[in-house]
Amino acid sequence: MQRPNAAQLTYGSATVVLATVALLLLSGTTTLPGIAAVCAAGLLLGVLVAVTMPGRAGPVKTSAPVRSASGTSGTSGTSGTSGNEEIRVPAARVGGSAGTRIGS
């Protein structure tokens, strides 16, 4: 299962809050089991909205050139690229005092 995007989380959360408030006002219940049932119904409705909302249409597009198994671009070398373009991943940053201990 893929992770929900921001729109799904927003619409689901808004549905939970608005549906729960509306159901509490319309039902007029004051008992603990009634309030719990209304809250559960609002939560289920919000989850239903978040799950049924369409997610991403496809994979995220990047600007990096696609390389074949031989290490060349998808076309011949006449596309204007030098062939030295690689995807570079930055190294993890470590704070200045991460490797030192002071005191005993």
Buried (B, 14 or more C-beta within 10 A) or exposed (E): EEEBEEEBEEBBEEBBEEBBEEBBEEEEBEEEEBBEBBBEBBBEBBEEBBEEBEEEEEEEEEEEBEBEEEEEBEEEEEEEEEEEEEEEEEEEEEEEEEEEEEEE
